[in-house]
Amino acid sequence: MKDTNQVQEALESKASKELQKVVDDFTEALAKLDSTYLTAMSYVMRESRSTDAKVFSYIRPDRLSDLLHEMLVEAYLRPMVNKKTQELLSKLELI
């Protein structure tokens, strides 16, 4: 690797792949449910069962993986990269 930007990009890619694995495991479990019981045409997601909860309706199964990955990247990518950076710097004994 030529510079720290490439290291940063590699850490982000690794973290994104780790998050995609979480999504893949979940969607594989859904596929198993589909093959056993029925194939879902869509999913409804809501914060809670309360009447004022935000509801996301008609999420197509073929889009669910992308939506989940985007959600996890937004929530976890920065902290994961920060932690991986600290671990790498510790291994290199730079800190």
Beta strands, then each sheet from edge to edge (+ up, - down):
strand 1: 43-46
strand 2: 55-59
sheet 1: 1+ 2-
end
